[in-house]
């Protein structure tokens, strides 16, 4: 393909020198060079091996986390439900007080 000519001095200081080597403008087909294939080195990471005791501990810890998160979410839902019910009762009481004739 066409290759751009790179200037020898990208920031001229007043004196510009011509390039030392002039390349021909003819197109020459070249066979693509094969890249050498290299085998990736084996990684020397330690393998994680869980003993039966560690496996039970991991399962127990995961179960505890799930139970705690579930309890927190259920308690938040219960708090919202109690607040909504109390606001509904307050709204009914205020409406009945406003609507009733003055005694």
KEPAGU-253078 format. One record per residue (C-alpha): residue number from 0; x, y, z; chain. Coordinates in nm, 2 decimals. Layout:
<pts>
<pt zaba="NUM" px="X" py="Y" pz="Z" vodo="A"/>
...
</pts>
This chain:
<pts>
<pt zaba="0" px="0.00" py="0.00" pz="0.00" vodo="A"/>
<pt zaba="1" px="0.10" py="0.36" pz="0.00" vodo="A"/>
<pt zaba="2" px="0.33" py="0.46" pz="0.28" vodo="A"/>
<pt zaba="3" px="0.35" py="0.83" pz="0.39" vodo="A"/>
<pt zaba="4" px="0.67" py="1.01" pz="0.38" vodo="A"/>
<pt zaba="5" px="0.78" py="1.11" pz="0.73" vodo="A"/>
<pt zaba="6" px="0.98" py="1.43" pz="0.75" vodo="A"/>
<pt zaba="7" px="1.32" py="1.40" pz="0.90" vodo="A"/>
<pt zaba="8" px="1.28" py="1.71" pz="1.11" vodo="A"/>
<pt zaba="9" px="0.91" py="1.76" pz="1.22" vodo="A"/>
<pt zaba="10" px="0.99" py="2.10" pz="1.38" vodo="A"/>
<pt zaba="11" px="1.19" py="2.30" pz="1.12" vodo="A"/>
<pt zaba="12" px="1.43" py="2.55" pz="1.27" vodo="A"/>
<pt zaba="13" px="1.49" py="2.74" pz="0.95" vodo="A"/>
<pt zaba="14" px="1.72" py="2.50" pz="0.77" vodo="A"/>
<pt zaba="15" px="1.53" py="2.21" pz="0.62" vodo="A"/>
<pt zaba="16" px="1.74" py="1.92" pz="0.49" vodo="A"/>
<pt zaba="17" px="1.60" py="1.68" pz="0.23" vodo="A"/>
<pt zaba="18" px="1.56" py="1.32" pz="0.34" vodo="A"/>
<pt zaba="19" px="1.88" py="1.11" pz="0.31" vodo="A"/>
<pt zaba="20" px="1.71" py="0.81" pz="0.14" vodo="A"/>
<pt zaba="21" px="1.46" py="0.85" pz="-0.14" vodo="A"/>
<pt zaba="22" px="1.22" py="0.56" pz="-0.17" vodo="A"/>
<pt zaba="23" px="1.08" py="0.45" pz="-0.51" vodo="A"/>
<pt zaba="24" px="0.71" py="0.50" pz="-0.56" vodo="A"/>
<pt zaba="25" px="0.66" py="0.15" pz="-0.72" vodo="A"/>
<pt zaba="26" px="0.43" py="-0.09" pz="-0.54" vodo="A"/>
<pt zaba="27" px="0.60" py="-0.42" pz="-0.45" vodo="A"/>
<pt zaba="28" px="0.39" py="-0.71" pz="-0.34" vodo="A"/>
<pt zaba="29" px="0.54" py="-0.90" pz="-0.05" vodo="A"/>
<pt zaba="30" px="0.43" py="-1.22" pz="0.11" vodo="A"/>
<pt zaba="31" px="0.30" py="-1.16" pz="0.46" vodo="A"/>
<pt zaba="32" px="0.55" py="-1.28" pz="0.72" vodo="A"/>
<pt zaba="33" px="0.42" py="-1.54" pz="0.95" vodo="A"/>
<pt zaba="34" px="0.43" py="-1.44" pz="1.32" vodo="A"/>
<pt zaba="35" px="0.62" py="-1.68" pz="1.53" vodo="A"/>
<pt zaba="36" px="0.38" py="-1.87" pz="1.76" vodo="A"/>
<pt zaba="37" px="0.49" py="-1.90" pz="2.12" vodo="A"/>
<pt zaba="38" px="0.35" py="-2.11" pz="2.39" vodo="A"/>
<pt zaba="39" px="0.22" py="-1.92" pz="2.68" vodo="A"/>
<pt zaba="40" px="0.41" py="-2.00" pz="3.00" vodo="A"/>
<pt zaba="41" px="0.21" py="-2.20" pz="3.26" vodo="A"/>
<pt zaba="42" px="0.08" py="-1.98" pz="3.54" vodo="A"/>
<pt zaba="43" px="0.21" py="-2.08" pz="3.88" vodo="A"/>
<pt zaba="44" px="-0.10" py="-1.98" pz="4.08" vodo="A"/>
<pt zaba="45" px="-0.17" py="-2.19" pz="4.39" vodo="A"/>
<pt zaba="46" px="-0.48" py="-2.41" pz="4.36" vodo="A"/>
<pt zaba="47" px="-0.75" py="-2.35" pz="4.62" vodo="A"/>
<pt zaba="48" px="-0.84" py="-2.67" pz="4.79" vodo="A"/>
<pt zaba="49" px="-1.12" py="-2.67" pz="5.04" vodo="A"/>
<pt zaba="50" px="-1.11" py="-2.92" pz="5.33" vodo="A"/>
<pt zaba="51" px="-1.45" py="-3.06" pz="5.45" vodo="A"/>
<pt zaba="52" px="-1.43" py="-2.83" pz="5.75" vodo="A"/>
<pt zaba="53" px="-1.37" py="-2.52" pz="5.54" vodo="A"/>
<pt zaba="54" px="-1.65" py="-2.62" pz="5.31" vodo="A"/>
<pt zaba="55" px="-1.90" py="-2.65" pz="5.60" vodo="A"/>
<pt zaba="56" px="-1.78" py="-2.31" pz="5.73" vodo="A"/>
<pt zaba="57" px="-1.83" py="-2.15" pz="5.39" vodo="A"/>
<pt zaba="58" px="-2.18" py="-2.30" pz="5.36" vodo="A"/>
<pt zaba="59" px="-2.27" py="-2.20" pz="5.71" vodo="A"/>
<pt zaba="60" px="-2.14" py="-1.84" pz="5.66" vodo="A"/>
<pt zaba="61" px="-2.34" py="-1.81" pz="5.33" vodo="A"/>
<pt zaba="62" px="-2.66" py="-1.94" pz="5.50" vodo="A"/>
<pt zaba="63" px="-2.61" py="-1.69" pz="5.79" vodo="A"/>
<pt zaba="64" px="-2.57" py="-1.40" pz="5.55" vodo="A"/>
<pt zaba="65" px="-2.89" py="-1.50" pz="5.36" vodo="A"/>
<pt zaba="66" px="-3.09" py="-1.53" pz="5.68" vodo="A"/>
<pt zaba="67" px="-2.97" py="-1.19" pz="5.81" vodo="A"/>
<pt zaba="68" px="-3.04" py="-1.01" pz="5.49" vodo="A"/>
<pt zaba="69" px="-3.38" py="-1.17" pz="5.47" vodo="A"/>
<pt zaba="70" px="-3.47" py="-1.07" pz="5.83" vodo="A"/>
<pt zaba="71" px="-3.37" py="-0.71" pz="5.76" vodo="A"/>
<pt zaba="72" px="-3.58" py="-0.69" pz="5.44" vodo="A"/>
<pt zaba="73" px="-3.88" py="-0.85" pz="5.61" vodo="A"/>
<pt zaba="74" px="-3.85" py="-0.61" pz="5.91" vodo="A"/>
<pt zaba="75" px="-3.83" py="-0.31" pz="5.67" vodo="A"/>
<pt zaba="76" px="-4.14" py="-0.43" pz="5.49" vodo="A"/>
<pt zaba="77" px="-4.32" py="-0.48" pz="5.82" vodo="A"/>
<pt zaba="78" px="-4.23" py="-0.12" pz="5.93" vodo="A"/>
<pt zaba="79" px="-4.37" py="0.02" pz="5.60" vodo="A"/>
<pt zaba="80" px="-4.69" py="-0.18" pz="5.65" vodo="A"/>
<pt zaba="81" px="-4.74" py="-0.06" pz="6.01" vodo="A"/>
<pt zaba="82" px="-4.68" py="0.30" pz="5.91" vodo="A"/>
<pt zaba="83" px="-4.93" py="0.28" pz="5.62" vodo="A"/>
<pt zaba="84" px="-5.19" py="0.13" pz="5.85" vodo="A"/>
<pt zaba="85" px="-5.14" py="0.39" pz="6.12" vodo="A"/>
<pt zaba="86" px="-5.16" py="0.67" pz="5.86" vodo="A"/>
<pt zaba="87" px="-5.48" py="0.53" pz="5.72" vodo="A"/>
<pt zaba="88" px="-5.64" py="0.52" pz="6.07" vodo="A"/>
<pt zaba="89" px="-5.53" py="0.88" pz="6.14" vodo="A"/>
<pt zaba="90" px="-5.68" py="0.99" pz="5.81" vodo="A"/>
<pt zaba="91" px="-6.01" py="0.82" pz="5.89" vodo="A"/>
<pt zaba="92" px="-6.02" py="0.99" pz="6.24" vodo="A"/>
<pt zaba="93" px="-5.94" py="1.33" pz="6.10" vodo="A"/>
<pt zaba="94" px="-6.20" py="1.30" pz="5.82" vodo="A"/>
<pt zaba="95" px="-6.47" py="1.20" pz="6.07" vodo="A"/>
<pt zaba="96" px="-6.38" py="1.49" pz="6.30" vodo="A"/>
<pt zaba="97" px="-6.39" py="1.74" pz="6.01" vodo="A"/>
<pt zaba="98" px="-6.71" py="1.60" pz="5.86" vodo="A"/>
<pt zaba="99" px="-6.91" py="1.58" pz="6.19" vodo="A"/>
<pt zaba="100" px="-7.13" py="1.88" pz="6.29" vodo="A"/>
<pt zaba="101" px="-7.00" py="2.09" pz="6.58" vodo="A"/>
<pt zaba="102" px="-7.15" py="2.01" pz="6.91" vodo="A"/>
</pts>
